[in-house]
Amino acid sequence: MFRLLLLASLVLLGQCQKDFADQNGRVVGGTDAVKNSWPWQVSLQYLSGGYWYHTCGGTLIRTNWVLTAAHCVDWSGTFRVGLGDHGLYQNDGTEQFISVNKVIYHSRWNANNLAAGFDIAVLRLDSEAVLNKVVQLANLPGDGVILPNDHPCVVTGWGATDTNGSVAPILQQAPLPVVSYEVCSTGSYWGRTVKTTMVCAGGNGIHSGCFGDSGGPLNCPIGSGYEVHGVTSFVSSLGCNAYLKPTVFTRVSSYIGWINDNINAN
């Protein structure tokens, strides 16, 4: 099932990709990540015809919980997550594959009103991940924290090299500095499409998230480490790296209470 949802000026970034022929595919403008340098990065996969296919990214936030985008899982499918993964098509001996046994996406998520936001979900796993050097929990920001304009961040994922590209074989990374709400909500950027519960990042026409990156983390350096401040959500229908149309993320700090409430209740 190809997860591409289109609404006038924006495109969600979930992708079920069965053609792995493009061996140079990557986050647009990105480079190969250093192996296991993003140990909370998850490959969300779905089962079809007896095979597992990458569809979205995700973030390990508890040993048995993953954070991702609602549009990645708002359909009937059988899901699993791949942890400690680097190359999608090779076995490095570090991978852990765990089935998803419960999907919870925000009750206000509406695929027919994408610009309203609420593109967030948590996934309960069948068993707990084993934490080690290559599988670790992400740090999340505090409730309501907003990063300043031009704060450096990094998008990671196995998304396509361009709007018409294929899933990347190797985990990619690309620098995406934050574009503040005050800037991103102006007419030359996203205008009223962007809400305060979203984070814009990038927009230079070179680097961006793309299809297959949805649900994955926007990693932002804070102190001596990183915090995941965004869940990859959508780009412009003009193209993944359209100029002055930054990649838009669900702002994690807007949903800390929702995340904790649903994890604690389940």
C-alpha positions as CSV (number, residue, x, y, z in Angstrom):
1,M,0.0,0.0,0.0
2,F,1.5,3.3,-1.1
3,R,1.1,5.9,1.6
4,L,1.0,9.2,-0.3
5,L,-1.7,11.6,0.8
6,L,-2.1,14.8,-1.2
7,L,-3.9,18.0,-0.2
8,A,-3.4,21.1,-2.4
9,S,-0.1,22.3,-1.1
10,L,1.3,19.5,1.1
11,V,2.2,15.9,0.9
12,L,2.6,13.4,3.7
13,L,5.8,11.5,3.7
14,G,4.8,7.9,4.5
15,Q,5.8,5.4,1.8
16,C,5.5,1.7,1.3
17,Q,8.2,1.1,-1.2
18,K,8.7,-2.2,-2.9
19,D,11.3,-1.2,-5.5
20,F,14.8,-1.1,-3.9
21,A,16.7,-0.5,-7.2
22,D,17.9,3.0,-6.4
23,Q,21.1,2.3,-4.5
24,N,21.9,6.0,-4.1
25,G,18.6,7.0,-2.6
26,R,18.7,9.2,0.5
27,V,17.2,12.0,2.6
28,V,17.2,14.8,0.0
29,G,20.7,16.4,0.0
30,G,21.8,14.0,2.8
31,T,24.7,11.7,3.3
32,D,25.2,8.2,4.8
33,A,24.9,8.4,8.5
34,V,27.8,7.0,10.6
35,K,26.7,3.5,11.4
36,N,24.5,3.3,14.6
37,S,25.0,7.0,15.3
38,W,21.3,7.5,15.8
39,P,20.5,4.5,18.0
40,W,16.9,5.6,18.7
41,Q,16.0,5.6,15.0
42,V,13.4,3.0,14.0
43,S,12.4,1.5,10.7
44,L,8.6,1.0,10.7
45,Q,7.7,-1.9,8.4
46,Y,4.5,-3.5,7.2
47,L,3.8,-7.1,6.0
48,S,2.7,-7.8,2.5
49,G,2.8,-11.0,0.6
50,G,5.0,-12.6,3.2
51,Y,7.7,-9.9,3.0
52,W,8.4,-6.9,5.2
53,Y,8.7,-3.4,3.6
54,H,9.9,-0.1,5.1
55,T,7.1,2.5,5.2
56,C,8.1,5.1,7.8
57,G,10.6,6.0,10.4
58,G,10.1,6.2,14.2
59,T,11.7,6.9,17.5
60,L,12.3,4.5,20.4
61,I,11.0,6.4,23.5
62,R,10.5,3.5,25.9
63,T,11.9,0.0,25.7
64,N,8.4,-1.1,24.4
65,W,7.1,2.1,22.9
66,V,7.8,3.9,19.6
67,L,6.8,7.4,18.5
68,T,5.8,8.0,14.9
69,A,3.3,9.8,12.7
70,A,-0.4,9.1,12.7
71,H,-0.5,9.0,8.9
72,C,2.0,6.1,8.9
73,V,-0.4,3.8,10.9
74,D,-4.0,5.0,10.3
75,W,-4.7,2.1,8.1
76,S,-5.2,-1.6,8.7
77,G,-1.9,-3.3,8.5
78,T,0.5,-5.7,10.3
79,F,3.5,-3.7,11.5
80,R,6.9,-4.4,13.1
81,V,9.8,-2.2,14.0
82,G,13.5,-2.6,13.1
83,L,15.9,-1.4,15.8
84,G,19.7,-1.2,15.5
85,D,19.4,-1.1,11.8
86,H,21.6,0.7,9.3
87,G,21.4,-1.0,5.9
88,L,17.8,-2.0,5.1
89,Y,18.9,-4.9,2.9
90,Q,21.8,-6.4,4.9
91,N,22.1,-8.2,8.2
92,D,24.6,-6.5,10.4
93,G,23.9,-8.7,13.4
94,T,22.8,-5.7,15.4
95,E,19.1,-5.6,14.4
96,Q,16.2,-6.3,16.6
97,F,12.8,-6.8,15.0
98,I,9.7,-6.5,17.2
99,S,6.1,-6.8,16.3
100,V,3.7,-3.9,17.1
101,N,0.7,-5.0,19.1
102,K,-1.1,-1.7,19.6
103,V,-1.4,1.4,17.6
104,I,-2.6,4.7,19.2
105,Y,-2.9,7.7,17.1
106,H,-4.3,11.1,18.2
107,S,-8.0,11.2,18.3
108,R,-8.1,14.5,16.5
109,W,-6.0,13.3,13.6
110,N,-7.9,13.6,10.3
111,A,-6.3,12.6,7.0
112,N,-8.8,14.8,5.2
113,N,-7.6,17.9,7.1
114,L,-3.9,17.5,7.2
115,A,-3.1,21.1,8.0
116,A,-5.0,20.8,11.3
117,G,-2.0,18.8,12.7
118,F,-2.2,16.0,15.3
119,D,-0.1,13.8,13.1
120,I,1.3,11.8,15.9
121,A,1.1,8.2,17.2
122,V,2.6,5.8,19.7
123,L,3.1,2.1,19.1
124,R,3.3,-0.5,21.8
125,L,5.6,-3.3,21.1
126,D,5.1,-7.0,21.7
127,S,8.3,-7.2,23.8
128,E,10.9,-4.9,25.2
129,A,13.9,-3.8,23.1
130,V,17.3,-4.8,24.5
131,L,19.2,-1.5,25.1
132,N,22.9,-1.5,24.1
133,K,25.3,0.6,22.2
134,V,23.2,0.6,19.0
135,V,19.7,0.6,20.5
136,Q,19.0,3.4,22.9
137,L,16.1,5.5,24.0
138,A,15.7,9.0,22.7
139,N,15.6,12.1,24.9
140,L,12.4,14.2,24.4
141,P,12.1,17.9,25.2
142,G,10.2,19.3,28.1
143,D,6.5,20.2,27.7
144,G,6.1,23.4,25.6
145,V,9.8,23.9,24.7
146,I,10.3,25.8,21.5
147,L,13.6,26.1,19.8
148,P,14.8,29.4,18.4
149,N,15.0,30.3,14.7
150,D,18.1,28.7,13.0
151,H,18.7,26.2,15.8
152,P,20.7,23.4,14.2
153,C,18.9,20.0,13.8
154,V,19.3,16.9,11.8
155,V,16.7,14.8,10.0
156,T,17.4,11.1,9.7
157,G,15.7,8.3,7.8
158,W,15.7,5.9,4.9
159,G,13.6,8.3,2.7
160,A,13.9,8.9,-1.0
161,T,16.7,10.9,-2.7
162,D,14.1,13.1,-4.4
163,T,10.4,13.4,-5.0
164,N,10.5,10.5,-7.4
165,G,13.2,8.5,-5.8
166,S,13.3,5.1,-4.0
167,V,13.8,4.2,-0.3
168,A,17.5,4.6,0.7
169,P,19.4,1.4,1.4
170,I,21.5,3.1,4.1
171,L,20.3,5.4,6.9
172,Q,20.7,9.0,5.8
173,Q,21.1,12.3,7.6
174,A,20.8,15.9,6.6
175,P,21.1,19.2,8.4
176,L,17.8,21.1,8.8
177,P,18.0,24.2,10.9
178,V,14.8,25.3,12.6
179,V,12.6,27.9,10.9
180,S,10.7,29.7,13.6
181,Y,6.9,29.8,13.6
182,E,7.0,33.5,13.1
183,V,9.0,33.1,9.9
184,C,7.4,29.8,8.6
185,S,3.9,31.1,9.0
186,T,4.5,34.1,6.7
187,G,3.1,34.1,3.2
188,S,6.5,33.4,1.5
189,Y,6.8,30.2,3.5
190,W,3.9,28.0,4.6
191,G,1.5,30.7,5.7
192,R,-1.5,29.6,7.8
193,T,-0.9,26.0,6.9
194,V,1.6,25.8,9.7
195,K,0.4,25.7,13.3
196,T,2.2,26.4,16.6
197,T,2.0,22.6,17.2
198,M,4.4,22.1,14.3
199,V,8.1,22.6,13.7
200,C,9.5,23.8,10.3
201,A,13.1,23.0,9.5
202,G,15.1,23.5,6.3
203,G,13.7,25.2,3.3
204,N,17.0,26.0,1.5
205,G,16.0,24.0,-1.6
206,I,18.8,21.5,-1.0
207,H,18.1,19.5,2.2
208,S,14.8,18.0,3.2
209,G,12.9,15.0,4.4
210,C,11.2,12.9,1.7
211,F,8.9,9.9,1.1
212,G,9.8,7.1,3.6
213,D,11.1,9.6,6.2
214,S,7.7,10.2,7.8
215,G,7.4,9.5,11.5
216,G,11.1,9.7,12.0
217,P,12.9,12.1,14.3
218,L,14.1,15.6,14.0
219,N,17.3,15.4,16.1
220,C,18.4,18.7,17.7
221,P,21.6,19.1,19.8
222,I,20.8,20.2,23.3
223,G,23.8,20.4,25.7
224,S,26.0,17.4,25.2
225,G,23.4,15.3,23.5
226,Y,20.3,15.3,21.3
227,E,16.6,15.7,21.8
228,V,13.9,14.6,19.4
229,H,11.9,17.8,18.8
230,G,10.0,16.7,15.7
231,V,8.1,13.8,14.1
232,T,8.5,14.1,10.3
233,S,5.1,14.9,8.8
234,F,4.8,16.7,5.4
235,V,6.4,18.6,2.6
236,S,5.2,20.7,-0.3
237,S,3.4,19.0,-3.3
238,L,5.9,21.1,-5.4
239,G,8.6,18.6,-4.3
240,C,10.4,17.4,-1.2
241,N,13.0,20.1,-1.2
242,A,10.9,23.0,-2.6
243,Y,12.6,26.4,-1.9
244,L,11.1,28.2,1.1
245,K,8.9,25.2,1.9
246,P,10.7,23.6,4.9
247,T,9.9,20.1,5.9
248,V,7.2,20.2,8.5
249,F,7.3,18.1,11.7
250,T,4.8,17.5,14.5
251,R,6.2,19.5,17.5
252,V,7.0,16.8,20.1
253,S,6.9,19.3,23.0
254,S,3.3,20.1,22.2
255,Y,2.3,16.5,22.9
256,I,4.4,15.4,25.9
257,G,1.3,15.1,28.0
258,W,-0.5,13.1,25.4
259,I,2.4,10.8,24.9
260,N,2.8,10.1,28.7
261,D,-0.9,9.7,29.3
262,N,-1.3,7.1,26.5
263,I,1.8,5.2,27.5
264,N,0.8,5.1,31.2
265,A,-2.7,4.1,30.4
266,N,-1.6,1.2,28.1
